[in-house]
Amino acid sequence: MSTLVTIAGAILALAEAMFYIFYRLYLLPHMNAPSRAPPYPGKCSRSDFILRILRRIENEGSAEDNERMKIKKFLRGWFFDIEFEAILQGNIVEFLAWAMFSKHTGCLESDERLQIEKVLEYVATVYSIKFTEGYNETAKCARLNLEPVSPLHRPLLFYVAISFLALISSVVLNSLGFRKRKTRNQLVYWVRSGTNPALSPLIFFHGIAPACHFPYIPLLHYLLSNNERSALLVENNCVSMTMNMDPLTEFGVVDGIQLATARHFPTNKKFVLMGHSVGTCPITWCLRAFPESVEKIFLLDPVTLLLSNHDVAVNFLYRKSYKTISEIVIDLFASKEMFTRTFLGRHFFWFRNELWLEDVPGHVETTILIAGKDEIVNGESVRRLVESLKLKSKNDEKQIDLIYRESLTHAGMLLDRSIYSELRSNLSSCLKG
């Protein structure tokens, strides 16, 4: 018996050593390969897009802060809260080169520099903020698409365990009537036909989680327990702690969803979109691509609202200290996982993922769940944003429902049955199909 244990231990040690060599010589260089940034959404210029954000910042935050203080606080957030006077002109140009063009300063074209100058001129004129010439080497800002991808190495056994969870998830989903499918452009999804064709099908996007839908099975089972509503569950293996570094682009995901819905549902069908955390990003894409086919959206712990603020990026990718056990868990098991880190560092572009609630078409109902103690999203800022838009929408056709739980943390809703009930009640109103 001891001989078998010794042999098994030697084989495991050899496998782990080979996997580490594979990680250092192959995976890490590929993770750090540069990626090409997609175009900005819409028809406005990149400078106008940034100016829109600055105008929004004016209405955020404490009423005690004037507009100038709010803009300074916004910029300091991206520079990890250093003293504002330490941010020199070269530093702010470096930040805007990333934020606007996903480029290093030295790679900017002449017209791109002109757009950056337009933003700086606006800041100087409207907010009386002028930056001292020069460059401060110690004033570092967050530029996640340009920085080295530096994950925390996981042993091979970790990914074996995740594969086991994926197997369990597959067995459970099959037992619930779902079947795994793949579109011709490689979008992987699970689909189940409901018994009531009058109900709008649910399209669900998971967040960063082991084995894709594994943590969401209790929620999905509860929401779909009567088998009446059809459902389509979209997989993103790049944020599921599986060995995948080749995600579909935004356009690939949108095309894949349209292929899948055309295959399984009647033409002109309307859909309910539900996403959790980073799974709210594909909802932004779908609203941009086929808004006429969307009846309602559910944004659970949404990272997409106020994404141009520093909170989500800094809290998830740059955390330097911990206040709670959950922050340690998120940092070690999610943000530093190598394939998740690669996806966020090379394939996640903030300007394609941010959702402006005022841009959501009037016919689309919106339900937003916000956790008051969210470790990633600034729950209080998002709550204020949603409540201000709810007040404005009273006189128009927009319908925004807010579910706010002061005591919940990020993904805490997965363990709260009262949230399940409230979501199912909201979902039950979607009957158009």
C-alpha positions in Angstrom: 0.0 0.0 0.0 2.8 2.4 0.9 4.5 1.6 -2.4 1.3 2.6 -4.3 1.1 5.8 -2.4 4.7 6.6 -3.1 4.3 5.9 -6.8 1.1 8.0 -7.0 2.8 10.8 -5.1 5.8 10.7 -7.6 3.5 10.7 -10.6 1.5 13.7 -9.2 4.8 15.5 -8.4 6.0 14.9 -11.9 2.7 16.0 -13.4 2.8 19.2 -11.3 6.4 19.9 -12.3 5.6 19.5 -16.0 2.5 21.7 -15.7 4.6 24.4 -14.0 7.1 24.3 -16.8 4.3 24.4 -19.4 2.9 27.4 -17.5 6.2 29.3 -17.4 7.4 28.5 -21.0 4.1 28.5 -22.9 1.0 29.8 -21.0 2.6 32.9 -19.4 4.1 34.3 -22.7 0.7 33.7 -24.5 -1.2 35.4 -21.7 1.0 38.4 -22.1 0.6 38.6 -25.9 -0.8 42.1 -26.8 -4.4 42.3 -28.0 -6.1 44.7 -30.4 -8.6 47.1 -28.9 -12.1 47.1 -30.5 -13.7 50.4 -31.6 -15.6 52.7 -29.3 -19.3 52.1 -29.3 -21.6 54.5 -31.1 -20.7 57.3 -33.5 -19.3 59.9 -31.1 -15.5 60.5 -30.9 -13.5 59.1 -28.1 -12.9 62.5 -26.6 -16.7 63.1 -26.6 -17.2 59.8 -24.9 -14.8 60.8 -22.1 -16.5 64.2 -21.8 -19.8 62.4 -21.3 -18.3 60.5 -18.4 -16.9 63.8 -16.8 -20.4 65.4 -17.1 -21.8 62.4 -15.3 -19.2 62.7 -12.6 -20.5 66.2 -11.9 -23.8 64.7 -10.6 -22.2 62.0 -8.6 -20.8 61.8 -5.1 -21.5 64.0 -2.1 -23.4 67.2 -2.5 -20.7 68.9 -0.3 -18.1 68.4 -3.1 -18.1 70.9 -5.9 -17.6 69.7 -9.5 -13.9 70.4 -9.4 -13.4 68.2 -6.3 -15.5 65.4 -7.9 -13.3 65.3 -11.0 -10.2 65.3 -8.9 -11.5 62.4 -6.8 -12.5 60.5 -10.0 -9.0 60.8 -11.4 -7.2 60.1 -8.1 -9.2 56.8 -8.0 -7.5 55.6 -11.1 -4.1 56.6 -9.6 -4.7 54.6 -6.5 -5.6 57.6 -4.4 -2.3 59.4 -4.5 -2.2 63.1 -3.8 -3.6 64.9 -6.8 -0.6 67.3 -7.0 1.6 64.2 -7.7 -0.3 63.6 -11.0 1.6 65.5 -13.7 0.6 66.2 -17.3 2.7 63.2 -18.6 0.9 61.0 -16.1 -2.6 62.1 -17.1 -1.7 61.8 -20.8 -0.5 58.2 -20.1 -3.8 57.4 -18.4 -5.9 58.9 -21.2 -3.9 57.1 -23.9 -5.0 53.9 -22.3 -8.5 54.9 -21.4 -9.2 56.3 -24.9 -7.1 54.2 -27.2 -5.7 51.3 -25.2 -2.2 52.5 -26.2 1.1 53.5 -24.6 1.8 57.2 -25.0 4.6 56.7 -27.5 2.2 54.8 -29.8 -0.3 57.6 -30.2 -1.1 59.0 -33.6 -1.3 62.7 -34.2 -5.1 62.8 -34.3 -5.3 60.7 -31.1 -3.1 63.3 -29.3 -5.4 66.0 -30.5 -8.4 64.2 -28.9 -6.5 63.9 -25.6 -5.6 67.6 -25.8 -9.3 68.3 -26.3 -10.1 66.5 -23.0 -7.4 68.3 -21.1 -8.5 71.6 -22.5 -12.1 70.9 -21.4 -10.9 69.9 -17.9 -8.8 73.1 -17.7 -11.6 75.4 -18.9 -14.7 73.9 -17.1 -13.1 72.6 -13.9 -10.0 74.9 -13.7 -7.8 71.9 -13.4 -4.4 72.3 -15.0 -1.6 69.7 -14.7 2.0 70.6 -14.1 4.3 69.7 -17.0 6.5 66.7 -16.5 6.1 63.0 -15.6 6.1 61.5 -12.1 7.6 58.0 -12.1 5.8 57.2 -8.8 2.4 58.2 -10.1 1.2 54.9 -11.4 -2.3 54.4 -12.8 -4.4 51.4 -13.6 -4.0 50.4 -17.2 -5.2 46.7 -17.2 -5.0 46.1 -21.0 -1.3 47.2 -21.2 0.1 45.9 -18.0 1.8 42.4 -17.7 -0.6 39.6 -16.8 0.8 38.3 -13.5 -1.5 35.6 -12.2 -0.9 33.4 -9.2 0.1 29.9 -10.4 -2.4 27.2 -9.6 -1.4 23.5 -9.3 -2.7 21.1 -12.0 -4.8 19.5 -9.2 -6.8 22.7 -8.9 -7.9 22.4 -12.6 -8.6 18.8 -12.2 -11.0 19.7 -9.3 -12.7 22.3 -11.5 -13.2 19.7 -14.2 -14.9 17.5 -11.7 -17.2 20.4 -10.7 -17.9 20.9 -14.4 -18.8 17.2 -14.7 -21.2 17.5 -11.8 -22.7 20.6 -13.3 -23.3 18.9 -16.6 -25.0 15.9 -14.9 -27.3 18.2 -12.9 -28.2 20.4 -15.9 -28.9 17.3 -18.0 -31.2 16.0 -15.3 -33.0 19.3 -15.3 -33.7 18.9 -19.1 -31.0 21.1 -20.5 -28.9 20.0 -23.4 -25.4 21.2 -24.3 -25.0 22.7 -27.8 -22.5 24.7 -29.8 -23.0 27.2 -32.6 -20.9 27.2 -35.8 -18.9 30.1 -34.4 -18.1 28.1 -31.2 -20.5 29.7 -28.7 -21.2 27.0 -26.1 -24.6 27.0 -24.4 -27.2 24.9 -22.6 -30.8 25.0 -23.8 -34.2 23.7 -22.5 -37.6 24.2 -24.1 -40.4 25.2 -21.8 -44.0 24.0 -21.9 -45.6 27.5 -22.3 -44.7 29.2 -25.6 -46.3 32.5 -24.3 -43.4 33.1 -21.9 -40.4 35.0 -23.0 -37.3 32.7 -23.0 -34.6 33.4 -20.4 -31.0 34.0 -21.6 -28.6 33.7 -18.7 -25.0 34.8 -18.4 -22.9 33.6 -15.5 -20.2 35.6 -13.8 -16.6 34.7 -12.8 -17.3 31.3 -11.2 -15.8 27.7 -11.1 -17.2 25.5 -13.8 -19.5 28.1 -15.5 -23.0 27.6 -14.1 -22.1 25.3 -11.2 -22.8 28.0 -8.4 -25.9 29.2 -10.2 -27.7 25.8 -10.4 -29.9 26.4 -7.3 -30.9 29.8 -8.5 -31.7 28.6 -12.0 -33.6 25.6 -10.7 -35.7 27.9 -8.5 -36.5 30.4 -11.3 -37.4 27.7 -13.8 -38.8 25.0 -11.5 -42.2 24.9 -13.1 -40.6 24.0 -16.5 -42.9 26.5 -18.3 -40.2 29.0 -19.5 -37.6 28.1 -22.1 -34.0 29.0 -21.1 -30.6 29.3 -22.8 -27.5 29.4 -20.5 -24.4 30.9 -22.2 -21.0 29.6 -21.2 -17.8 31.7 -20.9 -15.1 29.2 -20.0 -12.5 32.0 -19.9 -14.0 33.2 -16.6 -14.7 29.8 -15.2 -11.3 28.7 -14.0 -10.8 26.3 -16.9 -7.9 26.2 -19.3 -9.1 28.5 -22.0 -7.4 31.6 -23.3 -9.3 32.1 -26.6 -12.6 33.8 -25.8 -15.1 34.8 -28.3 -15.2 38.6 -29.0 -18.2 40.7 -28.2 -19.3 40.3 -31.8 -18.7 36.6 -31.7 -20.9 36.2 -28.6 -23.7 38.3 -30.1 -23.6 36.4 -33.4 -23.6 33.1 -31.5 -26.6 34.1 -29.4 -28.5 35.1 -32.5 -27.6 31.8 -34.1 -28.7 29.9 -31.0 -32.0 31.7 -30.6 -32.8 31.3 -34.4 -32.2 27.6 -34.0 -34.4 27.0 -31.0 -37.0 29.7 -30.9 -39.5 31.3 -33.3 -38.7 34.4 -35.3 -39.4 37.7 -33.7 -39.4 36.2 -30.2 -38.5 38.6 -27.4 -36.1 37.5 -24.6 -35.4 38.2 -21.0 -31.7 38.7 -20.3 -30.2 37.9 -16.9 -26.5 38.3 -16.0 -24.5 38.2 -12.8 -21.4 40.3 -12.2 -19.2 40.2 -15.3 -22.1 38.3 -16.9 -23.9 41.7 -17.2 -21.4 42.7 -19.9 -23.0 40.6 -22.6 -26.3 42.2 -21.8 -24.7 45.6 -22.8 -23.6 44.0 -26.0 -27.1 42.5 -26.7 -28.8 45.8 -26.1 -26.5 47.4 -28.6 -26.9 44.7 -31.2 -30.6 43.7 -31.1 -32.5 45.9 -28.6 -35.8 45.2 -30.4 -35.6 41.5 -29.3 -35.1 42.3 -25.6 -38.1 42.5 -23.3 -36.5 42.7 -19.9 -33.0 42.7 -18.3 -31.9 41.6 -14.9 -28.6 43.1 -13.7 -27.3 41.2 -10.6 -24.3 42.6 -8.8 -23.7 44.6 -12.1 -20.1 45.6 -12.9 -21.3 47.4 -16.0 -22.9 50.4 -14.2 -20.3 53.1 -13.5 -17.6 50.9 -15.0 -15.6 54.0 -16.0 -15.2 54.7 -12.3 -12.1 53.1 -10.8 -14.0 50.9 -8.2 -14.5 47.6 -10.2 -11.0 47.6 -11.7 -9.1 48.5 -8.6 -11.2 46.4 -6.2 -10.9 43.3 -8.3 -7.4 43.5 -9.9 -5.3 45.8 -7.7 -6.4 45.2 -4.1 -3.4 45.7 -1.8 -5.1 45.0 1.6 -8.0 43.0 2.9 -10.8 43.9 5.3 -12.8 40.7 5.2 -12.4 37.0 4.5 -14.5 37.3 1.3 -12.0 39.8 -0.1 -9.2 37.3 0.4 -11.3 34.6 -1.3 -12.1 36.8 -4.3 -8.5 37.9 -4.7 -6.9 34.5 -4.4 -9.5 32.3 -6.1 -10.9 34.7 -8.8 -8.9 37.8 -9.6 -5.5 36.1 -9.6 -6.6 32.9 -11.4 -4.5 32.7 -14.5 -7.1 32.3 -17.2 -9.5 34.8 -15.6 -6.7 37.3 -15.2 -5.8 36.8 -18.9 -9.4 37.4 -20.0 -9.6 40.7 -18.0 -6.1 41.9 -18.9 -6.3 41.2 -22.6 -9.9 40.8 -23.7 -11.9 43.1 -21.4 -12.3 46.7 -22.6 -14.2 48.9 -20.3 -15.7 51.2 -23.0 -17.4 48.2 -24.7 -18.9 46.9 -21.5 -20.2 50.0 -19.6 -23.9 50.3 -19.6 -25.6 53.7 -19.4 -29.1 53.1 -18.0 -30.4 56.2 -19.8 -29.5 54.5 -23.1 -31.6 51.4 -22.4 -34.6 51.5 -24.8 -37.9 52.6 -23.2 -39.6 49.3 -23.9 -37.0 47.3 -22.0 -37.9 46.7 -18.3 -34.9 46.7 -16.0 -34.4 45.0 -12.6 -31.2 45.7 -10.7 -29.9 43.9 -7.7 -27.3 45.8 -5.6 -25.4 44.4 -2.6 -24.7 47.0 0.0 -21.4 45.4 1.1 -20.2 44.4 -2.4 -16.4 44.0 -2.3 -16.1 44.8 -6.0 -18.9 47.1 -7.1 -19.4 50.4 -5.3 -22.9 49.5 -4.2 -23.7 52.9 -2.7 -22.7 54.8 -5.8 -24.6 52.5 -8.1 -27.7 52.7 -5.8 -27.6 56.5 -6.0 -27.3 56.3 -9.8 -30.3 54.0 -10.1 -32.5 55.9 -7.7 -31.8 59.2 -9.5 -32.7 57.6 -12.8 -35.9 56.1 -11.2 -37.0 59.6 -10.3 -36.3 60.9 -13.8 -38.1 57.9 -15.4 -41.4 58.5 -13.6 -42.4 60.9 -16.3 -41.4 58.7 -19.2 -41.9 55.1 -20.3 -38.8 53.6 -18.6 -39.4 51.0 -15.9 -36.6 50.4 -13.4 -36.9 48.2 -10.4 -34.2 48.3 -7.7 -33.5 45.4 -5.2 -31.1 46.7 -2.6 -29.8 44.5 0.2 -27.6 46.4 2.7 -26.1 43.3 4.3 -25.2 41.3 1.1 -21.8 40.9 -0.4 -20.8 40.2 -4.0 -22.5 37.0 -5.1 -24.2 36.8 -1.7 -27.5 36.7 -3.5 -26.7 33.1 -4.5 -27.3 32.1 -0.8 -30.3 34.3 -0.1 -33.7 32.6 -0.8 -35.6 35.8 -0.4 -33.7 37.2 -3.4 -34.7 34.0 -5.3 -38.3 34.7 -4.6 -38.1 38.4 -5.6 -36.3 37.6 -8.8 -38.9 34.9 -9.7 -41.7 37.3 -9.0 -40.1 39.9 -11.3 -39.5 37.2 -13.9 -43.1 36.0 -13.8 -44.2 39.4 -15.2 -42.5 38.6 -18.5 -45.2 37.0 -20.5 -45.1 38.6 -24.0 -42.7 36.2 -25.7 
